[in-house]
Amino acid sequence: MKILAIHSSYLEVVPKQKAIERADEKAEKFEVDEALVVFTAVEEDDNLLMVNDLIKEIEDIAKQVKVKRIVLYPYVHLTSKPSSPRLAKQVLNKAFEKLKERYETYKAPFGWYKAFTIKAKGHPLSELSREIRRVKKKEKEEEKVSESLKAESRLKSKFYIYTSNDELIPVKEFDFKEHKNLEKLARYEIAKVRSYEREPPHIKLMQELEWVGYEPGSDSGNLRFYPKGRLVKKILERAINELCISLGAHEVETPIMYDMEHPSLKKYLNRFPARQYIVLSDDKELFLRFAACFGQFLIAHDATISYKQLPFKLYELTRYSFRREQSGELAGLKRLRAFTMPDMHTFAADMDMAVKEFEIQFIKSKEFLESLGLFGYCETAFRVQEDFFNEHRDFYRRIVKLVGKPILIEMFKERYAYFITKFEFNFIDAMNKATALSTVQIDVENAYTYDINYMDKDGNLKKPLILHASLSGAIERVMYAVLEKEAMEMEKGRKAKLPIWLSPIQLRLIPVSAEKHLEGVLKIVDRIKSKKIRFDVDDSNESLSKKIRKAEKEWIPYIAVVGDKELESGKLTVSVRETGEKKEMGLEELIREIEEKQMYFERLNMPWLLSKRVVFRQKRL
């Protein structure tokens, strides 16, 4: 921020016309005698916290020249790197409000072309310039952060393929002939190129299916979810909630923003200096969380934990977590700036307990992805400190046998982060990119950072180990993987389909003629309303073939046609998407078949008559 302060004997300001959209609504001519006129330019790296520094500079000059009147004059021409008009206006308005508590204060209209006449006093202090910079962190803190970042930049890791025969083979020496997706993962991890050269196919599908759209009224990477997409997301949320709670987790809810100066948060936060959304509140600078670690660790710090309660788990489905990912890496549902992350932390007494819990959570993650048909499209990657791998090689032998195929291991000599080992199930998509879904990490650092303790059997306080786990990964990423998988299936000439329990609409009833058969269909509806299935009715006047094509485009697993024959016999003619067969089924038989496949049930969140629904379409961006 730059200011030019002129001690004037006279100032006249005459507004002419608005220059920008964010200009003040009203602007009137005014004159002031004996005042300190402060021409001010807010710059691109400034923020609202600098208002106090601006006021301090103004008051220091005002005391020196002994004035009681101050004029704030927005003057963008003092800088070649101006801030947004929005921020500049906020800074000036806030400074004005604070200054007028102690001075007779005026403000030249913001965003107007103005004529002004000024008479400077001409004494040595009558014209002073100042440059106000963002307050730097204390030197000691800067050293701590830079050392952490230096350690990461110095990291010399090696990549291996680990086989079920207990072979640790350097990536360059491994024969990937029968493991093409593993080769794609290895290349992706070594190259670390995250951006896409063309649009991933799931983006077209998420819009055609009316699941998700872009939100031009928000920041990039923040999406809108239409009813069908919200329903799919809700089912996945319920599934992962029930999984974590079944493992004995305590479900909590924590704030989405935290004080950047909180002593327990600084060290952890400063490992990720470029990924935060910053929120300003009064004189505080807050950051939006990128995980539930902050809130859960602060809860654990205050909790009374006994060794008898270990392993102790805290869980939250964060809606939302935030990361300011680079715009070039944002891609539909895959990489977002606001996302829903199931976050569970397990507090373990020692490494044996931590490794045992890690293995349990690894297996549960695998089972979750298998229930979605995704595990066969995933490759397993571990990051691990070399000494830990050698000490726990039996554990890794068990893991690779559980996976049933070779895994990628990135090994490093020195620990550069809070974890000593972690795993990820990486989905390989239609563009040969890898995306981490499930993950578990063993954290050996943050119990000390947050002063988290448990009481052992002798009454002594001990520090636990902490497992970070997202057994599914971000919910939006799971949706991305489901759609990408089906895009690859369609590329092979197969029909796209979802697991029955995840399909937004599980059964569509189609009257052959709405005029003739709708009444009979509505009687069928009365019999299934109370059942645990999601159904709807196509009551349009379109042709039967067109209604069937529409249902097929929506990937509806059961399509039941109802005409004269069906109403007379009580048997429905049902097309089953999963098998491709068409068969006659009694209503009770059909309901029972769908209910048996319900893993996690949510009711329909929109009208079941198609004529009552809004069509959600968005112009492609």
N, C-alpha and C positions, 0 to 999 in steps of 0.2 A: 504494500500500500504506500502511495506517495502523497505527501501533502505540501502545499505552499501556503504559509501563513503570513498574511499582510496586516500590520497594525494600521488601520485606516481612520482618517478623520471623517470620511464620508463614503457611503456606498449607495448606489441606486441600481436596482435590478428590474428590467422590463421584459417579461416573457413575451415571446413572439408567436410560436406555434409548436405543436407537439412534434417531437423528432422520432419517438419509438413507441411501440405498443404499450410498454409497461410504464409509460409516463404518468406522473401524478395527474389526477383528474382536474383539479383546480390549480390555477396559477395566477397570482396577482402581483402587480407592481408594488415594490416596497422600497423605502429609504431608511438608512440607519446611520447615525452619527457615532463616532468614538467606539469602534468595534474591532475585534479580531476576526478577520475574514479568512476562513480556512478552505482553500481550494483542495478537493480531495479526489483521488483516483483509486478505486479498489481494483486489485489485480487478480489474475487468474489463479494464483496459488493461495490466495487469502481465504479466510473463513470468518464466521461470526464471532469466534472467540477473540478475534483481534480487535473487537470494538473497545474493550477495556484498555488496550495499548494505545488506540487512537485517542481515547478520552484523556489518558494520562499525558500524552504529548501535548494535546491542546491546552490542558490545565497548566502544565509547566510553562508553556509560552505565555498563557494569559496572566499568570502570576508575575512573570518577568516584565511584561509591558503594562501590568496593572489595569486590566479592563474588566468590566462586568457584563459586556455584551459580546456574544459570539455569533458568527454567521457561518453555517455549513454550506459550502457551495460545491455540488458535484461537478467535477471537471476531468472528464475522461482523457483529455489531451495531455495530461501529465505522464501517461504511460503508453507504451506500444503493446502491452499485454494486458488488456482490460479483462476484468471478470465478466460473468454474465450480468445483464441488467438486473436480473432478479436478486442476485447476491448483493450487488452494489446498493440497490435500493434498501435492502434489509439492513445492511451495515449502517447506512446513513440515517435511516429512521430510528434504529436502536440507539445510535450515538446521540441523536437529537433528543430522544425521550430522556436519556440519562443526564445530558448536559443541562436541560431546562430545569432540572431539580435544583441547580445551584447558580445558574446564570440566566440572564435575559437572552434567550436563544432564538435565532431565526434560521430558516432553511430555504435556500433557493430551490425552485421547483425542479424535480428530477425528470429527465427525459424531454426537456423543452429546449428549443433554440431561444437564447436570451441575449439581450443587450445589457451591458453593465458599464457603469462609470464608477471609478474608484480613485480616491486620493490617499496615497500612502503618506505616512508621517515623515519618513525620510531619516529617522534616527538609526543607529547601528543594528537594532533588533527589530526594525519595522518589516523586514522581509527575511523570512527564515524558511528553509525547506527541510523536510524530514522524510526518511524512508523507514517504514515499519515492516519488519519481517516476522514470519511465524515463529513463535517461541520454540526454541530447540529443547530437546530433552536434556537432562543433566548429563554431563560428560561421562559419568560412570555408567549410566544406563546405555549410552550410545556404544560404549566399549563392549558391554555385555551382548547387545544385539548383534553388533558387527562380528564378534567372535563366533556367535552361533551361525550366522550366515556364511562366514569364512569356512567353518567346519563342513558345512554342506557343500560349498563350492569345491573344497579340497577332496571330497569323497571320491575314492577310487574303488568302484564296485566291479565285481566280475559276475558274468551271467553263465549259469550252468543249466543243463537238463538233468533232472534226477529221475532215475527209473526205478521200477518195482524190484529190480535186481540189485538195488543199493549201489548203482553206478552214478557217479557225479561227473558228467561229461561236459566240457566246455562247449558253449553254443556253436562255435565255429566247427567243431569236430563231430557234431551230432547229425545223424542221417534222418532228415525230416520226411522222408519219402512217404511214410504212412501216418504222418502227423502234420498235415498242412496247416491246420488252424493253430497249432502250437508254434509253428514257424512264423505265422503272421503275428502272434502275440510277441514272440521274441524280437522280431524286427521292430514292431511298434514300440516296445518298451525301450529298446536301445536307441532308436531314432528320436523318440518322444515328439513326433509331429502330430499335433492334436487337431489341426484345422482340416476342413473338408474342401476338396476341389470342386465337388458338385453336391447338390442337395441329396441327403440320405432319403431313401424311399419311404421311411416311416412318416415323414412330414406330410407327404401327399395323402397317405392313408389316414393319419390322425384328423385331417380336415374332411376327407371324403366320408368318413364314418361319423362325422359330427361329434368327435371326442374333444378336440382341443383346437384353439385358434390363437393367433398372435394378438397381443393387446397393444395397439399403437398409443394408447393413453398412458402407458407405464414405461418403465425402463426396459431395454432389451433384456431378453432372458426371463421375463415375467409373463406368464401365459394365462389365458382364460380357458376355463373348463366348462364345456356345455353339459347338459344333463347326462348323456350317455358316458362321456368321459369322466364326469364327476362320480357316476355310479361305479365304473370300473375302478377308479381310484379309491373309492370308499370300501369296496370289497377287498382290495389289496391291503388297505390300511387295517381293516378288521382282521384279516388273516395274520398279518405280522404282529398286531396287538395280542391276539390270542396265543400266538406262538411264544412271545416273550413272557407273557404273564404265566403261561403253563410251565415255564422254566423257573418260576418262583420270583420273578421280578416285582419290585414295588413301583407302581406307575405313579409318576409325578408330572407336574407342569412347571416350567420355569420361564423367566422373562426372555424376550427376544433381543433385548439390548442391555449393554453393560458399560460401566465406567472404564474408560481407557486408562485411568490413573489408579484404579483399584490395585493395591499391592500384589494380590495373589494372581491377577490376570495378566500383568505386564509381560512377564517372561514368556508365557505360553502364547499370548497374542502376537508378540513381536517376532515370532518365527514365521509369520505370514503377513508381512507389512503391506503388501500391495493388493490384498484381496478383500478389503473391508469396505462396507458401506458405513459412512460416518453420519451420525445424527447429533445435532447441536441442541442442547437444552440448557437455558440460562447460561451459566459459565462452564458447563460440563461438556466434554466431548465424549460421546458414546459410540460404540460400534455395534452393529447388528451381528448376532451370533452366526457362525458358520457351522456350528454343531451344538449339541446339548451339553458338551463337556463342562462348560463354564458353570451353568446353573446346577448341574448334578454334583460337581465337585464342591461347590459352596454348600450345598445341602449336606453332603457327606462330612464336610469339615465340622458342621454343627451337630451331627448325629452322634448318639452314644452307641457304639458298636462293640459287641462282645465276640470273642473267638468262636463262641457257640453258634453265632448267626452267620458265620462265614461258610461258603461264599455268599456275600450279600450283593444283591443286584438292584440298580436303579434303572428305570426305563421311561423314555418319553418319545412319543411320535411328534417330532417338531414340525409344526406347520406355521411358520416356515423357518428354514435356515437360509442364510444369504452368503453368496460369494460373488465378488465383482470379477467374474471370469473375463478374459480378454474377448472382445466382441467377435474376433475372427474364429474363436473356438466355440461360440454358441451354436447349437445345432438342434432345433426342435426340442424334443423331450430328453435328449441325451445329456446335454450340458446346459444348465440354466443358472441364472443368478438368484432365483428364489425357488427352493425345492423342499419337498417333504421327506425328512430323514428319520427313520426309526433308529433311535440311539439308545443302546443299553450299555451300562458300565457294571462290571463285576469286580468286587473287591475280594481278593484272595489272600489267605494267610501267608502262603509261601509259594515257591516256584512249582512244587509238585501239584498243589491245588490249582494253580494257574494253568498249567499244562493240561491237567485233566479237564478243566472247564473249557479250555480252548478246543479240545478234541470234541467235546459234546456239542459246542456251538458250531464247529465246522460241519459236523454230521447234520445238525438241524438246518443249516444253511443249504446244504446239498439237497436235503429232502424238500425244502421249500421250492427251490428252483426246479426240481424234478416234477413237482405238482403242477408246474406251469409249462412243462415240456421244454424248459430252457437249458437244463444241465448239459444235454448232449451238444449244445452250441457253445459251451463254455470251456475255457482252459484255466488251469490253476497256476497261480504265481505266488511265490513266497519272497519276502525280503527278510534277511536274517543276518545278524552279526555272526561272523565265522566261529568264534569260540562257543557261542550258544548252540550253533548247529552241531558242532563236534560233541558237545556235552549231552545233547538230547537227540542223537541220531536215531535212536529207537523210535522216538516220537514221529520223526519225519518218515521213517520206514512204514509205520502204521498208516500215516496220512496218504502216502503215494499208493498204497494198496487199496485204501478206501476210494480213492479217485478212480483207480482202475486203468490209468494210463500215465505216461511221463508228465512231470510238472516242471515249470520254469522256476529257477531259484536265482535271485540277485543277492550276492553275498558281499558284505563289506567288513573291513577290518575293525574300524572304529565306529562306535555308535554316534550318529550325527543328529538323531531326533530322540523323542521321548520313548520310542518303542524299541524293543530288542528283537522282536520278530513280528511279522504280520502276514496274513494271507489275503488273497483276493480271488474270487471267481470272476474271470473276465469273459464277457460275452463278445464273440467275434461277429461283426455285423456284415451287411451286404456290401459295404465299401472296404472290407478287410481291416477295419479299425477295431481296436479292443476297448472295451468299456468295463470298468470295475463295477460289479454288483455287490454281492456279499463280501464282507470283510470282518476279520477279528485281529486285534493287535494286543500284545502284552506290553504294558507301559510300566517302566521301572523308575520313572522320574516324578510324576505329578502328585503322588502322595506326599512328597517332600515340598513341592511347589505350593500346594494348597494346605499343607499341614493336616493331612487326613490320618486318623489313628484308629486302632481298635485295641481293646484290652485283652491281653492273653490270659491263660489259666492261672498265672502267678500274680495277676493284678498289674502287670507292666504295660505301658502304652507301646504299641508297635506300629510300624508303617506297613500297610498292605501293598500288594501288587494290584494293578488295575488292568482289566481287560476292556478295551473299547470294541463294541460289536455293533454292526449293522447287518443283521442276518439276511436281509433282502437287498440292501443298498437303497438309494433314494427311490421312492415310489414312482416318480416320473420316469426314472431310468428303467424300472421294471416294465412299465408300459411301452417305452421305446423298444426294449428288447423283444417283447411280445410281438409288436408290429413289424420289427425288422425280420424276425424269424418267419413270420407269415409272408413277408415280401419275398424272402428267399424261396419259400415253398411255392409261391405262385410263379416265380421265375422257372421253376422245374416243371410247371404245368399242373401243379396240384391245387386243390381248393384251399383257400385260407379258412382257418377255423380257430376258435378260442376254446379253452377248456369250458365245459358246460357251466361250471360254477362261476366262471368269470364273465360269461356272455351277458351284456346288458339286457337283451331280450332273449329269453330261452325258448319261448314258444310263440309263434304268430298264428292266429286263427284267421283264415281267409274265406269269407263267404264267396261262393261262386258268383252270386249276384247280390249286391248290397240290398237292392230293393226286395228281392224274393227271399233271401236266406239270412239276413242280418238278425231278424227276430229270433230265429233258431239258435244262432251263434250266441246271442245275449243270454239265452237260457243255459248254454254251456258255461258261459262266464260266471253265472251265479253259482255253479258247482265248483269252480276252481279259485274263486276270489280268496278263500280262506286258506288255500294251500301254499306251501313254500316253493312257489315257482314264480318267475317273472314272465308275464305274457302280455300280448297286446292284440288288437283286432284291427285289420285293415278294412275300414268301412267306406273306402272310396268307391267311386263309380267307374273306376278304370277296368280294363279287361283283366280276366283271370291271369293270363300269361304275363301281363305287365306287373301285376301285383306279386306274382311269384318271383319274377326277376328282381324286383325291388327288395324283397326279403332276402334273396340270395346275395345281393350286393351288400347287405348289412350283416352278412355272415351268421344269420339266425340259425341255430342248430336244429330246431324242429319247426317245420312248416306244415300246418294241418289245414287241408282244404275241406270246406263244408258245403255240400250241395244237397240235392234231393235224396240221393242214395245214402249219404252219411246221416241225414236227419231221420230217415226211415229205419236204417239198420242200427243206429247208435254207435257205429264204428267210424273212426276218422281215417281219412287217407293222409298219411304222414310221410313227408320227405325228411330223412335223417341225414344231416350234412356230414356227420363223422364217418358214416359207412357208405354213403352214396345210395342207399337203398330207399325204396318207397314201399310202405307196408300199411296194412290196415291195423289199427289199434283201438281198443276200447279206451274211453277217457280215463278211467281209473288206472289202467295199465300204463298209459302215457304219463300221467301225473307221477305215478310211483317210480317210473324209470328216471324222470328228471330229478325227483326228490332224492333218490339214492345217490345221485352225483353231486349233490349240494355239499360242498366242504364248508363254505362260509356264506351264509345267506343274508342278503340285503333286499328290501322290497323295492319295487319300481319307484323311481323318483320323478315320474312324469305321467300325464294322462295315458290310459291304456287304449283309448280310441285314437287312431292316427289323425282323424279329422280335427281333433282338439289340440294337436301339437303344432308348435312353431317350428319352421325349418331354420336351422342354424347354419348359415353359409357365410363365408368370408372371402372377399376378393383376395386372391393369392398375392403375397408381397414379393 
